[in-house]
Amino acid sequence: MKILIIQQKMIGDVLTSSILFKAIKDEYPNAELHYLINTHTFSVVENNPFIDKFIFFTKKAESNKKEFYRLIKSVKKEKFDVVIDVYSKLSSNIITLFSGAKTKISYYKYYTTSIYNHNIKRKLTTATKAGLAIEHRLQLLKPLGINKTSEIPKIFISKKEIENSQSFLEESGINFDQSLYMISVLGSSLNKTYPFKYIAKVIDTVVEETNGQILFNYIPNQLTEAKTIYNLCKPKSQKHILFDVFGESLRDFLAITYHCDALIGNEGGAINMAKALNINTFAIFSPWIDTTTWGTFENHHHINVHLKHYKPELYSDKIEKDMKKESLKLYEAFKPEFFIEKLKTFLN
């Protein structure tokens, strides 16, 4: 059996959907499994032993009709028996339609039911601690006779990457006899970024409670914003922040995070990656992001905090997505004082 799984766009989605490969291999160990993803997301699934081949949806294929047509032809040439379209948007609908696969599976949408043999309706409530992001994906395997409800995403870091990152951290002044924390200081967008003055208070608390070493997770084009947050921290905290110590690539970031005691800060891809590395996480959710879907595997190792937990009256007769336009105003109401004691307990 030859199966194609399609998951384009975001790194967190690509990582989360990678659970399907292990679940399938557990049931069908001889199945040949291909993963169609955007090129920039490869790092989170590199070295995954359950994926046999990658197909890349390049920027050219995204913007050029001829390149997109070539991609469709290359998919059809593979002669897949099954296509599982997790992405379920126009581009993946077209790829699936012309794939030639006899079995086509995706989520139910009234306007795409003619494309797929199996149109899976998403559940409204979660049945496990895995969260809906995990459970929804595993639902797509039911047509293959696979009835799992939980599977943990995993990132595979090589021994060489671990050794190289340890050497890099030691050369950068990191003392492995002290605790080390990665702070996700910035979200993927402004409406997913905890206010700078508030995240600075979170960092101050981490230093006060642990006397630990602090790394910032940011990329070069976020330097100005990251520096602003650094400057808002107390002078004592600044002495614990190794501001210029960060990974040059996503794989470098993953290898560095592997050595941390926890990743703390804005919920998003970095939190999901830390969980997949079996690193403790404390996630501060944007007011419009649903914890039921993305608050995966919550326990004392993985804590989620959300404005809705403290100000439920703000969400009366509304769901989180309805609050997207008001996210910046709601963030201002989401003061660190609400969850500081919970953070201290987590750190201890």
C-alpha positions as CSV (number, residue, x, y, z in Angstrom):
1,M,0.0,0.0,0.0
2,K,1.3,3.4,-1.0
3,I,0.0,6.4,0.9
4,L,0.4,10.2,0.4
5,I,-0.3,12.6,3.3
6,I,-0.7,16.3,2.5
7,Q,-0.1,19.0,5.1
8,Q,1.0,22.3,3.7
9,K,1.8,25.7,5.4
10,M,2.6,26.0,9.1
11,I,5.4,24.2,10.9
12,G,3.2,23.3,13.9
13,D,0.6,21.7,11.6
14,V,3.3,19.7,9.7
15,L,4.7,18.5,13.0
16,T,1.3,17.6,14.4
17,S,0.3,15.7,11.3
18,S,3.5,13.7,11.4
19,I,1.8,11.5,14.0
20,L,-0.2,9.8,11.2
21,F,3.0,8.1,9.9
22,K,3.7,6.2,13.1
23,A,0.1,5.2,13.5
24,I,0.0,3.8,10.0
25,K,3.3,2.0,10.2
26,D,2.2,0.4,13.5
27,E,-0.8,-1.1,11.6
28,Y,0.8,-1.5,8.2
29,P,4.6,-1.8,8.6
30,N,5.2,-2.5,4.9
31,A,3.2,0.6,3.7
32,E,5.2,3.1,1.7
33,L,4.5,6.6,3.1
34,H,5.1,9.9,1.4
35,Y,4.6,13.4,3.0
36,L,3.8,16.5,0.9
37,I,4.8,19.6,2.7
38,N,6.2,23.1,2.2
39,T,10.0,23.3,1.9
40,H,10.5,25.5,5.0
41,T,8.8,23.0,7.3
42,F,11.1,20.1,6.6
43,S,13.3,20.6,9.6
44,V,10.6,19.4,12.1
45,V,10.2,16.1,10.3
46,E,13.8,15.5,9.2
47,N,15.1,12.1,10.3
48,N,11.6,10.8,11.0
49,P,12.0,7.1,10.6
50,F,8.3,6.5,9.7
51,I,8.3,8.7,6.6
52,D,9.7,7.1,3.5
53,K,9.8,10.0,1.1
54,F,9.1,13.8,1.0
55,I,7.4,15.7,-1.8
56,F,7.9,19.5,-1.5
57,F,5.3,22.2,-2.3
58,T,7.8,24.9,-3.3
59,K,7.4,28.6,-3.5
60,K,7.5,28.3,-7.3
61,A,4.6,25.7,-7.2
62,E,2.7,28.1,-5.0
63,S,3.0,31.1,-7.3
64,N,3.5,29.6,-10.8
65,K,0.8,27.6,-12.5
66,K,3.2,25.6,-14.7
67,E,5.2,24.5,-11.6
68,F,2.0,23.6,-9.8
69,Y,1.0,21.5,-12.8
70,R,4.4,19.7,-12.7
71,L,3.8,18.9,-9.1
72,I,0.4,17.4,-9.9
73,K,2.0,15.3,-12.6
74,S,4.7,14.1,-10.3
75,V,2.2,13.1,-7.7
76,K,0.0,11.2,-10.2
77,K,3.2,9.4,-11.5
78,E,3.7,7.9,-8.0
79,K,0.4,5.9,-8.4
80,F,-0.7,6.3,-4.8
81,D,-3.4,3.9,-3.4
82,V,-4.5,6.4,-0.8
83,V,-4.3,10.2,-0.4
84,I,-5.0,11.7,3.1
85,D,-5.5,15.4,2.7
86,V,-5.0,17.0,6.1
87,Y,-4.6,20.5,4.7
88,S,-7.9,20.5,2.8
89,K,-7.6,23.8,1.0
90,L,-7.8,24.5,-2.8
91,S,-4.3,23.5,-3.7
92,S,-4.5,20.2,-1.9
93,N,-8.0,19.6,-3.2
94,I,-6.7,19.8,-6.7
95,I,-3.7,17.6,-6.0
96,T,-5.9,15.0,-4.5
97,L,-8.5,15.2,-7.3
98,F,-5.9,14.4,-10.0
99,S,-3.7,12.1,-7.9
100,G,-5.3,8.9,-9.4
101,A,-5.7,7.4,-5.9
102,K,-8.7,5.1,-5.4
103,T,-9.1,6.1,-1.8
104,K,-9.2,9.8,-1.0
105,I,-9.7,11.0,2.6
106,S,-10.2,14.5,4.1
107,Y,-12.3,16.5,6.5
108,Y,-15.9,17.1,5.6
109,K,-16.7,20.3,3.7
110,Y,-19.9,20.4,1.8
111,Y,-18.2,21.9,-1.3
112,T,-15.5,19.2,-1.6
113,T,-17.5,16.0,-0.8
114,S,-17.3,15.0,-4.5
115,I,-13.5,14.9,-4.5
116,Y,-13.1,12.5,-1.5
117,N,-14.4,9.0,-0.9
118,H,-14.3,9.6,2.9
119,N,-15.3,13.0,4.3
120,I,-14.6,13.0,8.0
121,K,-16.6,15.3,10.3
122,R,-14.5,16.8,13.0
123,K,-15.5,16.2,16.7
124,L,-16.7,19.1,18.8
125,T,-15.3,17.9,22.1
126,T,-12.1,16.2,23.1
127,A,-12.1,12.7,24.5
128,T,-8.5,12.5,25.7
129,K,-5.7,14.8,26.9
130,A,-4.3,14.8,23.4
131,G,-6.5,17.7,22.3
132,L,-8.6,18.1,19.2
133,A,-5.6,18.9,17.0
134,I,-4.4,15.4,17.6
135,E,-7.8,13.6,17.7
136,H,-9.0,15.2,14.5
137,R,-6.0,14.0,12.6
138,L,-6.3,10.5,13.9
139,Q,-9.9,10.4,12.8
140,L,-8.7,10.5,9.2
141,L,-7.2,7.0,9.6
142,K,-10.5,5.4,10.4
143,P,-11.2,4.5,6.8
144,L,-8.0,2.5,6.9
145,G,-9.2,0.5,9.9
146,I,-7.0,2.4,12.4
147,N,-8.8,3.6,15.5
148,K,-6.2,5.4,17.6
149,T,-7.3,8.4,19.7
150,S,-3.9,9.6,20.9
151,E,-0.4,9.8,19.5
152,I,2.4,12.1,20.6
153,P,4.4,14.1,17.9
154,K,8.1,13.5,18.0
155,I,11.1,15.3,16.6
156,F,14.2,13.2,15.9
157,I,17.5,14.9,16.8
158,S,20.7,13.1,15.8
159,K,23.5,12.3,18.3
160,K,25.8,14.6,16.3
161,E,23.3,17.5,16.5
162,I,23.1,17.0,20.3
163,E,26.9,16.9,20.7
164,N,27.4,20.0,18.4
165,S,24.7,22.0,20.2
166,Q,26.1,21.2,23.6
167,S,29.6,22.3,22.5
168,F,28.1,25.5,21.1
169,L,26.3,26.3,24.3
170,E,29.3,25.6,26.5
171,E,31.5,27.8,24.3
172,S,28.8,30.5,24.6
173,G,29.1,30.5,28.3
174,I,26.2,28.2,29.3
175,N,26.8,26.3,32.6
176,F,25.1,22.9,32.4
177,D,25.1,22.7,36.2
178,Q,22.5,25.5,36.3
179,S,19.0,25.5,34.9
180,L,18.4,26.7,31.4
181,Y,15.2,28.1,30.0
182,M,14.2,29.0,26.5
183,I,11.7,31.9,26.3
184,S,9.4,32.2,23.3
185,V,9.3,35.9,23.5
186,L,7.4,36.5,20.3
187,G,4.5,34.9,18.6
188,S,4.1,34.2,14.8
189,S,2.1,37.5,14.5
190,L,1.2,40.5,16.7
191,N,-2.2,39.0,17.6
192,K,-0.4,35.9,18.9
193,T,2.3,37.8,20.9
194,Y,1.9,38.4,24.6
195,P,2.5,42.2,25.3
196,F,6.2,43.0,25.7
197,K,5.8,44.5,29.2
198,Y,4.0,41.4,30.4
199,I,6.5,38.8,28.9
200,A,9.3,40.8,30.6
201,K,7.5,40.2,33.9
202,V,7.3,36.5,33.2
203,I,11.1,36.5,32.5
204,D,11.8,38.4,35.7
205,T,9.7,35.7,37.6
206,V,11.7,32.9,36.0
207,V,15.0,34.5,37.1
208,E,13.7,35.3,40.6
209,E,12.5,31.7,41.2
210,T,15.3,29.7,39.6
211,N,18.4,31.9,39.3
212,G,18.6,30.2,35.9
213,Q,20.0,31.0,32.5
214,I,17.7,32.5,29.9
215,L,17.8,32.1,26.1
216,F,15.5,34.0,23.8
217,N,13.8,32.3,20.8
218,Y,13.7,34.9,18.0
219,I,14.9,35.1,14.4
220,P,17.2,37.9,13.0
221,N,14.4,40.0,11.6
222,Q,12.8,40.1,15.1
223,L,16.0,41.5,16.7
224,T,14.5,44.9,17.4
225,E,11.4,43.5,19.1
226,A,13.5,40.9,21.1
227,K,15.8,43.7,22.3
228,T,12.8,45.8,23.4
229,I,11.7,42.9,25.6
230,Y,15.2,42.5,27.0
231,N,15.3,46.2,27.9
232,L,12.0,45.9,29.7
233,C,13.4,43.2,32.0
234,K,14.9,44.0,35.4
235,P,18.7,44.6,35.4
236,K,19.2,41.4,37.4
237,S,17.2,39.4,34.8
238,Q,19.3,41.0,32.0
239,K,22.4,39.5,33.6
240,H,20.9,36.0,33.2
241,I,19.9,36.5,29.6
242,L,22.3,35.3,27.0
243,F,20.8,37.4,24.3
244,D,23.1,36.6,21.4
245,V,22.9,32.8,21.9
246,F,20.4,31.4,19.4
247,G,20.3,28.9,16.5
248,E,21.1,30.0,13.0
249,S,18.6,27.6,11.6
250,L,15.4,25.7,12.8
251,R,17.4,22.5,13.3
252,D,19.9,24.5,15.4
253,F,17.1,25.9,17.5
254,L,15.7,22.4,18.0
255,A,19.1,21.0,19.1
256,I,19.6,23.9,21.5
257,T,16.1,23.5,22.9
258,Y,16.9,19.8,23.5
259,H,19.2,20.9,26.3
260,C,16.8,23.2,28.0
261,D,14.8,22.5,31.2
262,A,11.7,24.1,29.8
263,L,10.3,26.4,27.1
264,I,8.1,29.2,28.4
265,G,6.2,31.9,26.5
266,N,3.9,32.5,23.6
267,E,1.9,29.4,22.4
268,G,2.8,28.4,18.9
269,G,5.2,26.3,16.9
270,A,8.0,26.6,19.5
271,I,5.8,25.2,22.2
272,N,4.7,22.3,20.0
273,M,8.3,21.6,19.0
274,A,9.4,21.6,22.6
275,K,6.7,19.0,23.5
276,A,7.9,16.9,20.6
277,L,11.4,17.0,22.1
278,N,10.0,15.9,25.5
279,I,10.8,19.3,27.0
280,N,8.6,20.9,29.7
281,T,6.4,23.8,28.5
282,F,4.5,26.7,29.9
283,A,2.3,28.1,27.1
284,I,0.7,31.6,27.2
285,F,-2.2,31.3,24.8
286,S,-3.4,34.2,22.6
287,P,-7.0,35.2,23.7
288,W,-8.4,34.0,20.3
289,I,-6.7,30.6,20.1
290,D,-8.7,27.6,21.4
291,T,-6.9,25.5,24.1
292,T,-9.3,22.6,23.4
293,T,-7.6,22.2,20.0
294,W,-4.0,23.2,20.6
295,G,-3.6,22.7,24.4
296,T,-2.3,19.2,23.8
297,F,-1.3,16.8,26.5
298,E,-1.8,19.2,29.4
299,N,-0.3,18.0,32.7
300,H,2.2,19.2,35.3
301,H,4.9,19.0,32.6
302,H,2.8,21.0,30.1
303,I,0.9,24.0,31.4
304,N,-1.5,26.2,29.4
305,V,-2.8,29.5,30.5
306,H,-5.6,31.5,28.7
307,L,-7.5,34.6,29.4
308,K,-10.7,32.6,29.3
309,H,-9.5,30.7,32.4
310,Y,-9.5,33.9,34.4
311,K,-12.1,36.1,32.7
312,P,-14.7,33.7,31.4
313,E,-17.3,36.5,31.4
314,L,-15.4,38.1,28.4
315,Y,-16.3,35.0,26.4
316,S,-20.0,34.7,27.2
317,D,-21.9,33.6,24.1
318,K,-18.6,33.7,22.0
319,I,-16.0,31.3,20.9
320,E,-12.3,32.2,20.9
321,K,-12.1,32.8,17.1
322,D,-14.8,35.5,17.5
323,M,-12.3,37.4,19.6
324,K,-9.5,37.6,16.9
325,K,-10.2,41.2,16.0
326,E,-10.1,42.2,19.7
327,S,-6.9,40.2,20.5
328,L,-4.7,43.2,21.3
329,K,-7.3,44.7,23.7
330,L,-7.9,41.3,25.3
331,Y,-4.1,40.8,25.7
332,E,-4.0,44.0,27.8
333,A,-6.5,42.4,30.2
334,F,-4.5,39.2,30.4
335,K,-2.2,40.3,33.2
336,P,0.7,38.1,34.4
337,E,-0.6,38.4,37.9
338,F,-3.4,35.9,36.9
339,F,-1.0,33.0,36.4
340,I,2.3,34.0,38.2
341,E,1.6,31.5,41.1
342,K,0.9,28.8,38.5
343,L,4.2,29.6,36.8
344,K,6.1,29.5,40.1
345,T,4.6,26.0,40.8
346,F,5.6,24.9,37.4
347,L,9.2,26.1,37.9
348,N,9.4,24.5,41.3
